[in-house]
Each structure stands twice: as structure tokens, then as C-alpha cells.
Amino acid sequence: MPTTQFDRDSMARWYAREHLKTDPGIERIHYLPTDAGDREIRFIELNTLLADRTDDALEPIDFGIEMGSDNEHKLYVLDVTQNQWTRLQSGELALPSGWSLDDGIAYTK
């Protein structure tokens, strides 16, 4: 079990800057801290290079970071298209279980 202090918000800002800098398809990142664990960062990344999928369930990718160390944490990334983002905001498309758009923080290039 990790014992070092973990600044989730600071790490989220760092990850967001790096993702925006290194992935040309990412236009905007929404960091969703509401109801996330202390060592869990949840991102929705608006990716302009994705093909639009209409019927697929949305499933984030789980990046376990520094597993087994004192700095262990999870980074969940859900890549979506503009259409999917619009549908998420309207409630037409469901977020992954336990996720909320409440108090989300947007990062842009």
C-alpha cells in the first residue's frame, strides 16, 4: 500500500500538459476528480483523430503507474470524439460507472 503523499490535482495537470503536447489528436482534456479515489486520475480526452463510433460502450484505458511502489496510482483515459462528448454532456451517452462530469476541469492546447 502506498505511503507517500500524492498530489492528485498536480499530477493531473502534469499529465494533461504532456498528453496535449505529445498527442496531436487531443484537442481538450477533461479531468474528472469527483468521486475518484485519492490515487486515481480520470480523463476524458477529446480526440479529433478518432473515427466516430455511435454504438460502442465507452471504456477507459487503465494505466497503472508505478505499481507496487510508494508512488502507485491509476490514470484512466477515455478517448472520445466531439460527437460522443456532446452526447455525454446531454446524458444521451453514459459515462463509465462511478464517473461524473461534476466539477470537471478542462485543459486545452
The 8 nearest C-alpha neighbors of each residue, nearest first, counted from 0:
[[1, 2, 69, 67, 68, 71, 3, 70],
 [2, 0, 69, 3, 71, 70, 68, 67],
 [1, 3, 69, 0, 4, 70, 5, 68],
 [4, 2, 69, 1, 5, 70, 71, 68],
 [3, 5, 2, 6, 70, 1, 69, 7],
 [4, 6, 7, 3, 38, 70, 37, 10],
 [7, 5, 9, 8, 10, 4, 38, 37],
 [6, 8, 10, 9, 5, 11, 38, 40],
 [9, 7, 11, 10, 6, 12, 32, 40],
 [8, 10, 12, 11, 6, 7, 13, 14],
 [9, 11, 13, 7, 12, 8, 14, 6],
 [10, 12, 8, 14, 13, 9, 15, 7],
 [13, 11, 15, 9, 10, 14, 16, 8],
 [12, 14, 10, 16, 11, 15, 17, 9],
 [15, 13, 17, 11, 16, 12, 18, 10],
 [14, 16, 12, 18, 13, 17, 11, 19],
 [17, 15, 19, 13, 14, 18, 20, 12],
 [16, 18, 20, 14, 15, 19, 21, 13],
 [17, 19, 15, 21, 20, 16, 22, 14],
 [20, 18, 16, 17, 21, 22, 25, 108],
 [19, 21, 17, 18, 16, 22, 23, 108],
 [20, 22, 18, 19, 17, 23, 16, 25],
 [21, 23, 24, 18, 19, 25, 20, 17],
 [24, 22, 25, 21, 19, 20, 26, 48],
 [25, 23, 46, 47, 48, 22, 26, 49],
 [26, 24, 46, 23, 45, 22, 27, 19],
 [25, 27, 45, 46, 24, 107, 108, 47],
 [26, 28, 107, 45, 106, 25, 44, 29],
 [29, 27, 44, 106, 105, 43, 45, 30],
 [28, 30, 105, 43, 104, 42, 103, 31],
 [29, 31, 42, 104, 103, 41, 32, 105],
 [32, 30, 103, 41, 33, 42, 100, 29],
 [31, 33, 35, 30, 34, 41, 103, 40],
 [34, 32, 35, 31, 99, 101, 102, 98],
 [33, 35, 32, 36, 97, 98, 99, 31],
 [36, 34, 32, 33, 39, 37, 40, 41],
 [37, 35, 39, 38, 34, 40, 32, 33],
 [36, 38, 39, 35, 7, 5, 40, 6],
 [39, 37, 72, 36, 73, 7, 40, 5],
 [38, 40, 73, 36, 37, 35, 72, 74],
 [39, 41, 74, 75, 73, 11, 42, 38],
 [42, 40, 75, 31, 30, 74, 76, 39],
 [43, 41, 30, 76, 29, 75, 44, 77],
 [42, 44, 77, 29, 28, 78, 76, 45],
 [45, 43, 28, 78, 46, 27, 77, 42],
 [44, 46, 79, 27, 80, 25, 26, 78],
 [45, 47, 25, 24, 48, 80, 79, 44],
 [48, 46, 24, 49, 80, 25, 45, 26],
 [49, 47, 24, 46, 50, 25, 80, 23],
 [50, 48, 47, 46, 80, 51, 79, 24],
 [49, 51, 52, 48, 80, 47, 79, 46],
 [50, 52, 80, 49, 53, 82, 83, 79],
 [53, 51, 54, 55, 50, 83, 80, 49],
 [52, 54, 55, 51, 83, 82, 56, 92],
 [55, 53, 52, 56, 57, 92, 51, 83],
 [54, 56, 53, 52, 57, 58, 51, 92],
 [57, 55, 58, 54, 93, 92, 95, 53],
 [58, 56, 55, 95, 59, 94, 77, 93],
 [57, 59, 56, 77, 95, 60, 94, 76],
 [60, 58, 77, 76, 75, 61, 57, 78],
 [59, 61, 76, 75, 77, 62, 58, 74],
 [62, 60, 75, 74, 63, 59, 76, 73],
 [61, 63, 74, 73, 64, 75, 60, 76],
 [62, 64, 73, 66, 61, 72, 74, 65],
 [63, 65, 72, 66, 71, 73, 62, 74],
 [66, 64, 71, 68, 70, 67, 63, 72],
 [67, 65, 71, 64, 68, 63, 72, 70],
 [66, 68, 71, 65, 69, 0, 1, 70],
 [69, 67, 71, 70, 66, 65, 1, 0],
 [68, 70, 1, 71, 2, 3, 67, 0],
 [71, 69, 68, 65, 1, 72, 3, 5],
 [70, 72, 65, 66, 68, 69, 64, 67],
 [73, 71, 38, 64, 39, 63, 70, 74],
 [74, 72, 63, 39, 64, 62, 40, 38],
 [73, 75, 40, 62, 39, 61, 41, 63],
 [74, 76, 61, 41, 60, 59, 42, 62],
 [77, 75, 42, 59, 60, 43, 41, 78],
 [76, 78, 59, 43, 44, 42, 60, 79],
 [79, 77, 44, 43, 45, 46, 76, 80],
 [80, 78, 45, 83, 46, 44, 84, 77],
 [79, 81, 83, 82, 46, 45, 51, 84],
 [80, 82, 84, 83, 85, 45, 79, 47],
 [83, 81, 85, 80, 84, 86, 51, 79],
 [82, 84, 86, 80, 85, 81, 79, 87],
 [83, 85, 87, 81, 86, 82, 80, 88],
 [86, 84, 82, 88, 83, 87, 81, 89],
 [85, 87, 83, 91, 89, 92, 84, 88],
 [88, 86, 92, 84, 90, 85, 89, 91],
 [87, 89, 85, 86, 90, 84, 91, 100],
 [88, 90, 86, 91, 87, 85, 92, 84],
 [91, 89, 87, 92, 88, 86, 93, 94],
 [90, 92, 86, 89, 87, 93, 88, 85],
 [91, 93, 87, 86, 90, 94, 83, 89],
 [94, 92, 87, 90, 95, 91, 57, 56],
 [93, 95, 98, 96, 92, 87, 57, 99],
 [96, 94, 98, 97, 93, 58, 57, 59],
 [95, 97, 98, 94, 93, 99, 58, 57],
 [96, 98, 95, 99, 34, 94, 35, 33],
 [99, 97, 96, 95, 94, 100, 34, 33],
 [100, 98, 101, 33, 97, 31, 94, 34],
 [99, 101, 103, 31, 102, 98, 33, 88],
 [102, 100, 99, 103, 33, 31, 32, 98],
 [103, 101, 100, 104, 33, 31, 32, 99],
 [104, 102, 31, 100, 101, 30, 29, 105],
 [103, 105, 30, 29, 102, 31, 106, 28],
 [106, 104, 29, 28, 30, 103, 107, 27],
 [105, 107, 28, 27, 29, 15, 104, 108],
 [108, 106, 27, 26, 28, 105, 19, 16],
 [107, 19, 26, 27, 106, 20, 16, 25]]
